Amino acid sequence: MGSKLYVGGLPYATTESQLTTLFAAHGTVESARVIADKFTGQSRGFGFVEMSTAEEAKAAITALNGTQLDGRSLTVNEAKPQEPRSGGGGGGGGRFGGGNDRNRY
């Protein structure tokens, strides 16, 4: 088991320092990150916490998964590796304009 945890169901007002404090009761927190929308800056309601050991991570999962924070139920489990993302939105077959083959110059 790794020491990086996924934390879902966070209240949108949760800060990284609040997340650190919540998990510090169960071990040493290496990092805590609340994920925000890149355009609006609004929290997306989840984050990641990295504990210093796998044992501390397991203790935090046991203690915090299913608990309430500001009226929202937390989901805490081991973070899965990020899936590789596909590259871009496709194209129009290498052309920018219509579908004719006439030489425009």
N, CA, C and O atoms as CSV, one atom per row, in Angstrom:
chain,resi,resn,atom,element,x,y,z
A,1,MET,N,N,0.833,-1.186,0.000
A,1,MET,CA,C,0.000,0.000,0.000
A,1,MET,C,C,0.872,1.241,0.000
A,1,MET,O,O,1.856,1.315,0.735
A,2,GLY,N,N,0.512,2.219,-0.826
A,2,GLY,CA,C,1.271,3.460,-0.886
A,2,GLY,C,C,0.873,4.402,0.225
A,2,GLY,O,O,0.010,4.090,1.045
A,3,SER,N,N,1.511,5.560,0.245
A,3,SER,CA,C,1.203,6.525,1.285
A,3,SER,C,C,0.446,7.726,0.743
A,3,SER,O,O,0.183,8.675,1.483
A,4,LYS,N,N,0.089,7.702,-0.544
A,4,LYS,CA,C,-0.680,8.804,-1.123
A,4,LYS,C,C,-2.155,8.429,-1.093
A,4,LYS,O,O,-2.546,7.356,-1.551
A,5,LEU,N,N,-2.968,9.333,-0.545
A,5,LEU,CA,C,-4.381,9.067,-0.356
A,5,LEU,C,C,-5.245,10.011,-1.174
A,5,LEU,O,O,-4.921,11.187,-1.341
A,6,TYR,N,N,-6.344,9.480,-1.677
A,6,TYR,CA,C,-7.377,10.275,-2.327
A,6,TYR,C,C,-8.403,10.636,-1.257
A,6,TYR,O,O,-8.803,9.786,-0.461
A,7,VAL,N,N,-8.826,11.898,-1.240
A,7,VAL,CA,C,-9.835,12.348,-0.289
A,7,VAL,C,C,-10.970,12.986,-1.081
A,7,VAL,O,O,-10.796,14.061,-1.654
A,8,GLY,N,N,-12.126,12.334,-1.117
A,8,GLY,CA,C,-13.277,12.847,-1.853
A,8,GLY,C,C,-14.362,13.315,-0.903
A,8,GLY,O,O,-14.354,12.987,0.283
A,9,GLY,N,N,-15.298,14.087,-1.443
A,9,GLY,CA,C,-16.407,14.582,-0.644
A,9,GLY,C,C,-16.050,15.780,0.218
A,9,GLY,O,O,-16.747,16.084,1.186
A,10,LEU,N,N,-14.972,16.458,-0.130
A,10,LEU,CA,C,-14.570,17.622,0.662
A,10,LEU,C,C,-15.552,18.779,0.473
A,10,LEU,O,O,-16.028,19.019,-0.636
A,11,PRO,N,N,-15.852,19.496,1.559
A,11,PRO,CA,C,-16.612,20.725,1.396
A,11,PRO,C,C,-15.811,21.680,0.497
A,11,PRO,O,O,-14.581,21.703,0.553
A,12,TYR,N,N,-16.506,22.456,-0.322
A,12,TYR,CA,C,-15.810,23.300,-1.290
A,12,TYR,C,C,-14.958,24.389,-0.644
A,12,TYR,O,O,-14.072,24.941,-1.295
A,13,ALA,N,N,-15.213,24.706,0.625
A,13,ALA,CA,C,-14.439,25.745,1.310
A,13,ALA,C,C,-13.194,25.186,2.003
A,13,ALA,O,O,-12.441,25.951,2.605
A,14,THR,N,N,-12.958,23.881,1.935
A,14,THR,CA,C,-11.816,23.277,2.619
A,14,THR,C,C,-10.501,23.788,2.047
A,14,THR,O,O,-10.325,23.857,0.830
A,15,THR,N,N,-9.572,24.150,2.946
A,15,THR,CA,C,-8.248,24.611,2.524
A,15,THR,C,C,-7.232,23.495,2.714
A,15,THR,O,O,-7.497,22.497,3.384
A,16,GLU,N,N,-6.068,23.683,2.112
A,16,GLU,CA,C,-5.001,22.683,2.260
A,16,GLU,C,C,-4.525,22.607,3.701
A,16,GLU,O,O,-4.146,21.532,4.167
A,17,SER,N,N,-4.536,23.720,4.412
A,17,SER,CA,C,-4.099,23.678,5.805
A,17,SER,C,C,-5.111,22.924,6.671
A,17,SER,O,O,-4.714,22.229,7.607
A,18,GLN,N,N,-6.412,23.048,6.378
A,18,GLN,CA,C,-7.418,22.271,7.106
A,18,GLN,C,C,-7.266,20.780,6.829
A,18,GLN,O,O,-7.427,19.953,7.726
A,19,LEU,N,N,-6.957,20.448,5.589
A,19,LEU,CA,C,-6.744,19.053,5.209
A,19,LEU,C,C,-5.524,18.484,5.934
A,19,LEU,O,O,-5.556,17.353,6.419
A,20,THR,N,N,-4.466,19.262,6.004
A,20,THR,CA,C,-3.257,18.849,6.726
A,20,THR,C,C,-3.572,18.600,8.192
A,20,THR,O,O,-3.158,17.585,8.753
A,21,THR,N,N,-4.301,19.515,8.814
A,21,THR,CA,C,-4.650,19.381,10.231
A,21,THR,C,C,-5.497,18.139,10.477
A,21,THR,O,O,-5.279,17.419,11.451
A,22,LEU,N,N,-6.461,17.887,9.596
A,22,LEU,CA,C,-7.338,16.720,9.735
A,22,LEU,C,C,-6.537,15.417,9.727
A,22,LEU,O,O,-6.791,14.526,10.537
A,23,PHE,N,N,-5.576,15.308,8.818
A,23,PHE,CA,C,-4.809,14.072,8.678
A,23,PHE,C,C,-3.631,13.986,9.638
A,23,PHE,O,O,-3.145,12.887,9.903
A,24,ALA,N,N,-3.158,15.107,10.168
A,24,ALA,CA,C,-2.006,15.111,11.073
A,24,ALA,C,C,-2.293,14.349,12.362
A,24,ALA,O,O,-1.365,13.891,13.028
A,25,ALA,N,N,-3.548,14.210,12.715
A,25,ALA,CA,C,-3.903,13.446,13.916
A,25,ALA,C,C,-3.593,11.961,13.755
A,25,ALA,O,O,-3.607,11.213,14.732
A,26,HIS,N,N,-3.313,11.532,12.515
A,26,HIS,CA,C,-3.097,10.110,12.244
A,26,HIS,C,C,-1.688,9.811,11.750
A,26,HIS,O,O,-1.398,8.679,11.362
A,27,GLY,N,N,-0.806,10.815,11.758
A,27,GLY,CA,C,0.577,10.616,11.337
A,27,GLY,C,C,1.144,11.883,10.732
A,27,GLY,O,O,0.527,12.948,10.766
A,28,THR,N,N,2.337,11.738,10.178
A,28,THR,CA,C,3.028,12.872,9.582
A,28,THR,C,C,2.534,13.097,8.159
A,28,THR,O,O,2.590,12.197,7.321
A,29,VAL,N,N,2.054,14.299,7.896
A,29,VAL,CA,C,1.563,14.652,6.568
A,29,VAL,C,C,2.709,15.258,5.771
A,29,VAL,O,O,3.250,16.301,6.139
A,30,GLU,N,N,3.075,14.600,4.679
A,30,GLU,CA,C,4.137,15.109,3.801
A,30,GLU,C,C,3.612,16.248,2.919
A,30,GLU,O,O,4.295,17.250,2.709
A,31,SER,N,N,2.383,16.076,2.407
A,31,SER,CA,C,1.774,17.119,1.584
A,31,SER,C,C,0.268,16.937,1.580
A,31,SER,O,O,-0.236,15.831,1.775
A,32,ALA,N,N,-0.442,18.027,1.358
A,32,ALA,CA,C,-1.899,17.993,1.236
A,32,ALA,C,C,-2.267,18.968,0.131
A,32,ALA,O,O,-1.784,20.099,0.095
A,33,ARG,N,N,-3.125,18.515,-0.766
A,33,ARG,CA,C,-3.479,19.346,-1.915
A,33,ARG,C,C,-4.972,19.237,-2.191
A,33,ARG,O,O,-5.504,18.138,-2.350
A,34,VAL,N,N,-5.641,20.378,-2.246
A,34,VAL,CA,C,-7.047,20.436,-2.637
A,34,VAL,C,C,-7.050,20.776,-4.124
A,34,VAL,O,O,-6.418,21.747,-4.541
A,35,ILE,N,N,-7.757,19.983,-4.921
A,35,ILE,CA,C,-7.779,20.184,-6.369
A,35,ILE,C,C,-8.828,21.236,-6.704
A,35,ILE,O,O,-9.975,21.164,-6.264
A,36,ALA,N,N,-8.396,22.225,-7.504
A,36,ALA,CA,C,-9.282,23.321,-7.899
A,36,ALA,C,C,-9.440,23.341,-9.410
A,36,ALA,O,O,-8.560,22.898,-10.148
A,37,ASP,N,N,-10.571,23.860,-9.858
A,37,ASP,CA,C,-10.819,24.045,-11.289
A,37,ASP,C,C,-9.797,25.041,-11.823
A,37,ASP,O,O,-9.586,26.093,-11.220
A,38,LYS,N,N,-9.158,24.720,-12.949
A,38,LYS,CA,C,-8.080,25.588,-13.434
A,38,LYS,C,C,-8.580,26.904,-14.005
A,38,LYS,O,O,-7.798,27.846,-14.137
A,39,PHE,N,N,-9.854,26.995,-14.346
A,39,PHE,CA,C,-10.387,28.236,-14.907
A,39,PHE,C,C,-10.999,29.137,-13.842
A,39,PHE,O,O,-10.799,30.351,-13.870
A,40,THR,N,N,-11.744,28.553,-12.903
A,40,THR,CA,C,-12.440,29.362,-11.904
A,40,THR,C,C,-11.711,29.437,-10.569
A,40,THR,O,O,-11.952,30.353,-9.784
A,41,GLY,N,N,-10.814,28.476,-10.303
A,41,GLY,CA,C,-10.135,28.440,-9.015
A,41,GLY,C,C,-10.993,27.824,-7.912
A,41,GLY,O,O,-10.525,27.677,-6.783
A,42,GLN,N,N,-12.234,27.462,-8.217
A,42,GLN,CA,C,-13.154,26.853,-7.250
A,42,GLN,C,C,-12.718,25.415,-6.960
A,42,GLN,O,O,-12.340,24.679,-7.872
A,43,SER,N,N,-12.774,25.025,-5.694
A,43,SER,CA,C,-12.451,23.658,-5.319
A,43,SER,C,C,-13.353,22.687,-6.068
A,43,SER,O,O,-14.526,22.970,-6.313
A,44,ARG,N,N,-12.787,21.535,-6.429
A,44,ARG,CA,C,-13.578,20.505,-7.112
A,44,ARG,C,C,-14.110,19.459,-6.128
A,44,ARG,O,O,-14.738,18.481,-6.535
A,45,GLY,N,N,-13.855,19.669,-4.830
A,45,GLY,CA,C,-14.423,18.785,-3.816
A,45,GLY,C,C,-13.614,17.540,-3.525
A,45,GLY,O,O,-14.105,16.610,-2.884
A,46,PHE,N,N,-12.364,17.515,-3.996
A,46,PHE,CA,C,-11.502,16.384,-3.659
A,46,PHE,C,C,-10.059,16.849,-3.583
A,46,PHE,O,O,-9.721,17.952,-4.013
A,47,GLY,N,N,-9.219,15.993,-3.031
A,47,GLY,CA,C,-7.811,16.336,-2.899
A,47,GLY,C,C,-6.977,15.095,-2.655
A,47,GLY,O,O,-7.465,13.966,-2.703
A,48,PHE,N,N,-5.701,15.340,-2.392
A,48,PHE,CA,C,-4.765,14.255,-2.143
A,48,PHE,C,C,-3.915,14.602,-0.932
A,48,PHE,O,O,-3.524,15.753,-0.737
A,49,VAL,N,N,-3.638,13.594,-0.127
A,49,VAL,CA,C,-2.788,13.748,1.045
A,49,VAL,C,C,-1.716,12.688,0.968
A,49,VAL,O,O,-2.008,11.522,0.701
A,50,GLU,N,N,-0.483,13.079,1.198
A,50,GLU,CA,C,0.608,12.113,1.237
A,50,GLU,C,C,1.118,12.001,2.661
A,50,GLU,O,O,1.572,12.977,3.259
A,51,MET,N,N,1.031,10.784,3.191
A,51,MET,CA,C,1.500,10.502,4.543
A,51,MET,C,C,2.934,9.977,4.457
A,51,MET,O,O,3.365,9.497,3.408
A,52,SER,N,N,3.673,10.072,5.574
A,52,SER,CA,C,5.081,9.685,5.516
A,52,SER,C,C,5.300,8.176,5.434
A,52,SER,O,O,6.321,7.737,4.906
A,53,THR,N,N,4.370,7.376,5.940
A,53,THR,CA,C,4.520,5.914,5.843
A,53,THR,C,C,3.199,5.274,5.419
A,53,THR,O,O,2.130,5.867,5.559
A,54,ALA,N,N,3.297,4.069,4.905
A,54,ALA,CA,C,2.105,3.319,4.510
A,54,ALA,C,C,1.238,2.989,5.728
A,54,ALA,O,O,0.013,2.943,5.618
A,55,GLU,N,N,1.861,2.761,6.882
A,55,GLU,CA,C,1.108,2.452,8.093
A,55,GLU,C,C,0.264,3.651,8.521
A,55,GLU,O,O,-0.892,3.493,8.913
A,56,GLU,N,N,0.845,4.852,8.445
A,56,GLU,CA,C,0.088,6.059,8.792
A,56,GLU,C,C,-1.056,6.280,7.799
A,56,GLU,O,O,-2.146,6.703,8.183
A,57,ALA,N,N,-0.801,5.992,6.534
A,57,ALA,CA,C,-1.843,6.131,5.509
A,57,ALA,C,C,-3.001,5.185,5.813
A,57,ALA,O,O,-4.166,5.572,5.720
A,58,LYS,N,N,-2.680,3.953,6.175
A,58,LYS,CA,C,-3.718,2.970,6.486
A,58,LYS,C,C,-4.519,3.395,7.715
A,58,LYS,O,O,-5.738,3.230,7.753
A,59,ALA,N,N,-3.835,3.941,8.715
A,59,ALA,CA,C,-4.514,4.415,9.925
A,59,ALA,C,C,-5.453,5.576,9.591
A,59,ALA,O,O,-6.554,5.656,10.136
A,60,ALA,N,N,-5.031,6.467,8.709
A,60,ALA,CA,C,-5.872,7.603,8.320
A,60,ALA,C,C,-7.105,7.123,7.551
A,60,ALA,O,O,-8.203,7.641,7.757
A,61,ILE,N,N,-6.933,6.146,6.675
A,61,ILE,CA,C,-8.078,5.598,5.930
A,61,ILE,C,C,-9.086,4.997,6.902
A,61,ILE,O,O,-10.284,5.267,6.818
A,62,THR,N,N,-8.587,4.180,7.824
A,62,THR,CA,C,-9.458,3.520,8.797
A,62,THR,C,C,-10.206,4.544,9.643
A,62,THR,O,O,-11.396,4.382,9.912
A,63,ALA,N,N,-9.511,5.597,10.062
A,63,ALA,CA,C,-10.115,6.573,10.964
A,63,ALA,C,C,-11.049,7.557,10.253
A,63,ALA,O,O,-12.049,7.975,10.836
A,64,LEU,N,N,-10.746,7.935,9.013
A,64,LEU,CA,C,-11.460,9.044,8.381
A,64,LEU,C,C,-12.453,8.662,7.292
A,64,LEU,O,O,-13.366,9.438,7.007
A,65,ASN,N,N,-12.307,7.493,6.676
A,65,ASN,CA,C,-13.216,7.111,5.598
A,65,ASN,C,C,-14.646,6.995,6.143
A,65,ASN,O,O,-14.889,6.271,7.108
A,66,GLY,N,N,-15.580,7.706,5.522
A,66,GLY,CA,C,-16.970,7.667,5.942
A,66,GLY,C,C,-17.340,8.669,7.021
A,66,GLY,O,O,-18.509,8.763,7.393
A,67,THR,N,N,-16.366,9.424,7.534
A,67,THR,CA,C,-16.675,10.426,8.560
A,67,THR,C,C,-17.230,11.685,7.907
A,67,THR,O,O,-17.162,11.849,6.689
A,68,GLN,N,N,-17.779,12.569,8.729
A,68,GLN,CA,C,-18.381,13.815,8.250
A,68,GLN,C,C,-17.425,14.991,8.458
A,68,GLN,O,O,-16.748,15.086,9.482
A,69,LEU,N,N,-17.386,15.872,7.475
A,69,LEU,CA,C,-16.656,17.132,7.599
A,69,LEU,C,C,-17.577,18.219,7.067
A,69,LEU,O,O,-17.888,18.252,5.877
A,70,ASP,N,N,-18.011,19.106,7.949
A,70,ASP,CA,C,-18.943,20.182,7.600
A,70,ASP,C,C,-20.166,19.650,6.858
A,70,ASP,O,O,-20.606,20.238,5.870
A,71,GLY,N,N,-20.710,18.533,7.340
A,71,GLY,CA,C,-21.930,17.980,6.774
A,71,GLY,C,C,-21.758,17.131,5.528
A,71,GLY,O,O,-22.742,16.663,4.958
A,72,ARG,N,N,-20.523,16.928,5.100
A,72,ARG,CA,C,-20.281,16.088,3.917
A,72,ARG,C,C,-19.528,14.835,4.334
A,72,ARG,O,O,-18.643,14.885,5.187
A,73,SER,N,N,-19.885,13.721,3.730
A,73,SER,CA,C,-19.262,12.443,4.039
A,73,SER,C,C,-17.970,12.293,3.232
A,73,SER,O,O,-17.977,12.405,2.006
A,74,LEU,N,N,-16.866,12.039,3.929
A,74,LEU,CA,C,-15.570,11.899,3.271
A,74,LEU,C,C,-15.358,10.487,2.741
A,74,LEU,O,O,-15.773,9.505,3.356
A,75,THR,N,N,-14.712,10.409,1.603
A,75,THR,CA,C,-14.232,9.144,1.050
A,75,THR,C,C,-12.715,9.224,1.082
A,75,THR,O,O,-12.122,10.101,0.454
A,76,VAL,N,N,-12.094,8.320,1.804
A,76,VAL,CA,C,-10.635,8.308,1.906
A,76,VAL,C,C,-10.154,6.924,1.521
A,76,VAL,O,O,-10.535,5.931,2.140
A,77,ASN,N,N,-9.307,6.859,0.487
A,77,ASN,CA,C,-8.716,5.585,0.101
A,77,ASN,C,C,-7.378,5.816,-0.582
A,77,ASN,O,O,-6.970,6.951,-0.828
A,78,GLU,N,N,-6.710,4.717,-0.879
A,78,GLU,CA,C,-5.404,4.815,-1.529
A,78,GLU,C,C,-5.573,5.429,-2.915
A,78,GLU,O,O,-6.459,5.042,-3.677
A,79,ALA,N,N,-4.707,6.393,-3.226
A,79,ALA,CA,C,-4.779,7.043,-4.540
A,79,ALA,C,C,-4.273,6.087,-5.606
A,79,ALA,O,O,-3.274,5.393,-5.418
A,80,LYS,N,N,-4.974,6.065,-6.719
A,80,LYS,CA,C,-4.546,5.249,-7.855
A,80,LYS,C,C,-3.660,6.107,-8.745
A,80,LYS,O,O,-3.823,7.327,-8.769
A,81,PRO,N,N,-2.722,5.501,-9.481
A,81,PRO,CA,C,-1.887,6.290,-10.383
A,81,PRO,C,C,-2.755,6.988,-11.429
A,81,PRO,O,O,-3.768,6.453,-11.879
A,82,GLN,N,N,-2.333,8.193,-11.803
A,82,GLN,CA,C,-3.101,8.956,-12.791
A,82,GLN,C,C,-3.051,8.260,-14.144
A,82,GLN,O,O,-1.992,7.821,-14.592
A,83,GLU,N,N,-4.202,8.167,-14.780
A,83,GLU,CA,C,-4.277,7.558,-16.111
A,83,GLU,C,C,-3.598,8.477,-17.119
A,83,GLU,O,O,-3.726,9.697,-17.017
A,84,PRO,N,N,-2.876,7.916,-18.092
A,84,PRO,CA,C,-2.308,8.778,-19.130
A,84,PRO,C,C,-3.429,9.406,-19.941
A,84,PRO,O,O,-4.426,8.758,-20.260
A,85,ARG,N,N,-3.249,10.664,-20.265
A,85,ARG,CA,C,-4.292,11.371,-21.004
A,85,ARG,C,C,-4.011,11.328,-22.481
A,85,ARG,O,O,-2.856,11.330,-22.909
A,86,SER,N,N,-5.093,11.289,-23.273
A,86,SER,CA,C,-4.912,11.318,-24.721
A,86,SER,C,C,-4.559,12.737,-25.129
A,86,SER,O,O,-4.864,13.689,-24.410
A,87,GLY,N,N,-3.922,12.880,-26.271
A,87,GLY,CA,C,-3.383,14.179,-26.655
A,87,GLY,C,C,-4.268,15.019,-27.539
A,87,GLY,O,O,-4.095,14.999,-28.758
A,88,GLY,N,N,-5.179,15.734,-27.001
A,88,GLY,CA,C,-5.853,16.768,-27.756
A,88,GLY,C,C,-7.222,16.403,-28.274
A,88,GLY,O,O,-7.766,15.340,-27.977
A,89,GLY,N,N,-7.768,17.325,-29.065
A,89,GLY,CA,C,-9.145,17.199,-29.482
A,89,GLY,C,C,-9.345,16.716,-30.894
A,89,GLY,O,O,-10.422,16.915,-31.457
A,90,GLY,N,N,-8.372,16.103,-31.477
A,90,GLY,CA,C,-8.549,15.603,-32.841
A,90,GLY,C,C,-8.335,16.708,-33.857
A,90,GLY,O,O,-8.042,17.849,-33.498
A,91,GLY,N,N,-8.480,16.372,-35.090
A,91,GLY,CA,C,-8.243,17.379,-36.114
A,91,GLY,C,C,-9.150,17.170,-37.289
A,91,GLY,O,O,-10.009,16.288,-37.294
A,92,GLY,N,N,-8.947,17.995,-38.283
A,92,GLY,CA,C,-9.773,17.922,-39.473
A,92,GLY,C,C,-9.009,17.344,-40.636
A,92,GLY,O,O,-9.147,17.835,-41.757
A,93,GLY,N,N,-8.218,16.330,-40.419
A,93,GLY,CA,C,-7.484,15.705,-41.507
A,93,GLY,C,C,-6.342,16.558,-42.033
A,93,GLY,O,O,-5.928,16.394,-43.180
A,94,GLY,N,N,-5.837,17.448,-41.228
A,94,GLY,CA,C,-4.699,18.265,-41.632
A,94,GLY,C,C,-5.087,19.538,-42.369
A,94,GLY,O,O,-4.204,20.288,-42.785
A,95,ARG,N,N,-6.340,19.799,-42.540
A,95,ARG,CA,C,-6.791,21.010,-43.238
A,95,ARG,C,C,-7.489,21.932,-42.253
A,95,ARG,O,O,-8.085,21.488,-41.272
A,96,PHE,N,N,-7.403,23.198,-42.532
A,96,PHE,CA,C,-8.083,24.158,-41.686
A,96,PHE,C,C,-9.409,24.591,-42.299
A,96,PHE,O,O,-10.316,25.022,-41.587
A,97,GLY,N,N,-9.519,24.478,-43.598
A,97,GLY,CA,C,-10.699,25.014,-44.267
A,97,GLY,C,C,-11.657,23.934,-44.694
A,97,GLY,O,O,-11.799,22.902,-44.039
A,98,GLY,N,N,-12.323,24.199,-45.826
A,98,GLY,CA,C,-13.332,23.283,-46.345
A,98,GLY,C,C,-12.715,22.014,-46.885
A,98,GLY,O,O,-11.554,21.709,-46.613
A,99,GLY,N,N,-13.492,21.280,-47.647
A,99,GLY,CA,C,-13.047,19.977,-48.087
A,99,GLY,C,C,-12.579,19.919,-49.531
A,99,GLY,O,O,-12.439,18.820,-50.067
A,100,ASN,N,N,-12.330,21.049,-50.190
A,100,ASN,CA,C,-11.904,20.952,-51.589
A,100,ASN,C,C,-10.389,20.879,-51.706
A,100,ASN,O,O,-9.661,21.273,-50.795
A,101,ASP,N,N,-9.930,20.371,-52.834
A,101,ASP,CA,C,-8.497,20.182,-53.029
A,101,ASP,C,C,-7.885,21.230,-53.966
A,101,ASP,O,O,-6.746,21.058,-54.401
A,102,ARG,N,N,-8.596,22.292,-54.284
A,102,ARG,CA,C,-8.055,23.290,-55.196
A,102,ARG,C,C,-6.876,24.018,-54.582
A,102,ARG,O,O,-6.831,24.267,-53.378
A,103,ASN,N,N,-5.950,24.343,-55.415
A,103,ASN,CA,C,-4.819,25.151,-54.989
A,103,ASN,C,C,-5.293,26.598,-54.849
A,103,ASN,O,O,-5.797,27.180,-55.810
A,104,ARG,N,N,-5.140,27.161,-53.701
A,104,ARG,CA,C,-5.675,28.506,-53.450
A,104,ARG,C,C,-4.694,29.597,-53.792
A,104,ARG,O,O,-5.028,30.772,-53.646
A,105,TYR,N,N,-3.517,29.272,-54.234
A,105,TYR,CA,C,-2.529,30.325,-54.500
A,105,TYR,C,C,-2.298,30.536,-55.946
A,105,TYR,O,O,-1.494,31.389,-56.324
